[in-house]
Amino acid sequence: MRINLRPGATADADADRLQRSVESGVDEACVDAFALFPRLDQLHDFAGRAISSSP
């Protein structure tokens, strides 16, 4: 499943959306964040926050 991050959404909101996908049976996902983060360090920071907010 491809998950496109939404402008203005928090890392918690996107992590919740990903968690709901997992609960509905999704076992693989590609999270597309390149449109929101022009630099790799920004993308890395977001990924760390999203992972740490996951249950």
GROMACS elastic network, one bead per residue, 0.5 to 0.9 nm:
[ bonds ]
;  ai    aj funct       b0    kb
    1    21     6  0.85882   500
    1    26     6  0.70111   500
    1    27     6  0.83856   500
    1    28     6  0.62789   500
    1    30     6  0.61944   500
    1    31     6  0.84894   500
    2    28     6  0.87218   500
    2    29     6  0.55587   500
    2    31     6  0.59637   500
    2    32     6  0.70943   500
    3    14     6  0.87347   500
    3    17     6  0.87294   500
    3    18     6  0.76804   500
    3    29     6  0.68492   500
    3    30     6  0.60423   500
    3    32     6  0.60123   500
    3    33     6  0.86104   500
    4    30     6  0.84305   500
    4    31     6  0.60614   500
    4    33     6  0.65706   500
    4    35     6  0.89025   500
    5     8     6  0.89692   500
    5     9     6  0.74435   500
    5    14     6  0.68810   500
    5    31     6  0.71907   500
    5    32     6  0.62824   500
    5    33     6  0.56307   500
    5    34     6  0.88252   500
    5    35     6  0.82887   500
    5    36     6  0.74650   500
    6     9     6  0.55133   500
    6    10     6  0.86692   500
    6    14     6  0.80700   500
    6    33     6  0.85803   500
    6    36     6  0.79753   500
    7    10     6  0.86957   500
    7    35     6  0.88879   500
    7    36     6  0.66795   500
    9    12     6  0.81379   500
    9    13     6  0.61775   500
    9    14     6  0.67889   500
   10    13     6  0.51398   500
   10    14     6  0.64275   500
   10    15     6  0.85249   500
   10    50     6  0.88274   500
   11    14     6  0.52362   500
   11    15     6  0.59693   500
   11    16     6  0.84935   500
   11    46     6  0.68562   500
   11    47     6  0.82461   500
   11    49     6  0.64036   500
   11    50     6  0.50551   500
   11    51     6  0.87928   500
   11    53     6  0.76163   500
   12    16     6  0.60351   500
   12    17     6  0.85801   500
   12    49     6  0.81246   500
   12    50     6  0.63773   500
   12    53     6  0.60795   500
   12    54     6  0.77542   500
   13    16     6  0.50815   500
   13    17     6  0.62703   500
   13    18     6  0.87037   500
   13    50     6  0.89417   500
   14    18     6  0.61925   500
   14    19     6  0.85372   500
   14    50     6  0.74526   500
   15    18     6  0.50377   500
   15    19     6  0.60914   500
   15    20     6  0.86546   500
   15    50     6  0.56221   500
   15    51     6  0.74949   500
   15    53     6  0.68888   500
   15    54     6  0.60080   500
   16    20     6  0.61784   500
   16    21     6  0.86253   500
   16    53     6  0.87364   500
   16    54     6  0.74453   500
   17    20     6  0.51763   500
   17    21     6  0.63801   500
   17    22     6  0.88297   500
   18    21     6  0.50560   500
   18    22     6  0.63739   500
   18    23     6  0.87476   500
   18    26     6  0.89587   500
   18    29     6  0.82104   500
   18    31     6  0.89313   500
   18    54     6  0.89545   500
   19    22     6  0.50431   500
   19    23     6  0.62252   500
   19    24     6  0.86867   500
   19    54     6  0.75338   500
   19    55     6  0.82937   500
   20    23     6  0.50082   500
   20    24     6  0.62644   500
   20    25     6  0.88627   500
   20    26     6  0.88763   500
   21    24     6  0.51272   500
   21    25     6  0.65646   500
   21    26     6  0.54997   500
   21    27     6  0.84029   500
   21    29     6  0.88510   500
   22    25     6  0.52444   500
   22    27     6  0.61805   500
   22    28     6  0.83001   500
   22    29     6  0.89739   500
   23    26     6  0.71745   500
   26    29     6  0.73294   500
   32    35     6  0.75894   500
   32    36     6  0.88214   500
   33    36     6  0.55215   500
   33    37     6  0.63440   500
   33    43     6  0.69044   500
   33    46     6  0.88350   500
   34    37     6  0.52447   500
   34    38     6  0.63904   500
   34    39     6  0.83262   500
   34    40     6  0.86014   500
   34    43     6  0.73488   500
   35    38     6  0.68506   500
   36    42     6  0.89934   500
   36    43     6  0.82610   500
   37    40     6  0.72149   500
   37    41     6  0.85091   500
   37    42     6  0.57242   500
   37    43     6  0.55680   500
   37    46     6  0.87409   500
   38    41     6  0.88968   500
   38    42     6  0.73868   500
   38    43     6  0.78822   500
   39    42     6  0.54609   500
   39    43     6  0.66089   500
   39    44     6  0.88571   500
   40    43     6  0.50427   500
   40    44     6  0.60840   500
   40    45     6  0.85827   500
   41    45     6  0.61040   500
   41    46     6  0.86176   500
   42    45     6  0.51172   500
   42    46     6  0.62524   500
   42    47     6  0.86528   500
   43    46     6  0.51566   500
   43    47     6  0.61766   500
   43    48     6  0.86742   500
   44    47     6  0.51149   500
   44    48     6  0.62494   500
   44    49     6  0.87365   500
   45    48     6  0.51969   500
   45    49     6  0.63472   500
   45    50     6  0.86970   500
   46    49     6  0.51368   500
   46    50     6  0.60959   500
   46    51     6  0.85694   500
   47    50     6  0.50653   500
   47    51     6  0.60665   500
   47    52     6  0.85136   500
   48    51     6  0.52269   500
   48    52     6  0.61197   500
   48    53     6  0.86356   500
   49    52     6  0.51735   500
   49    53     6  0.61982   500
   49    54     6  0.87996   500
   50    53     6  0.52790   500
   50    54     6  0.64561   500
   51    54     6  0.53215   500
   51    55     6  0.86202   500
   52    55     6  0.80441   500
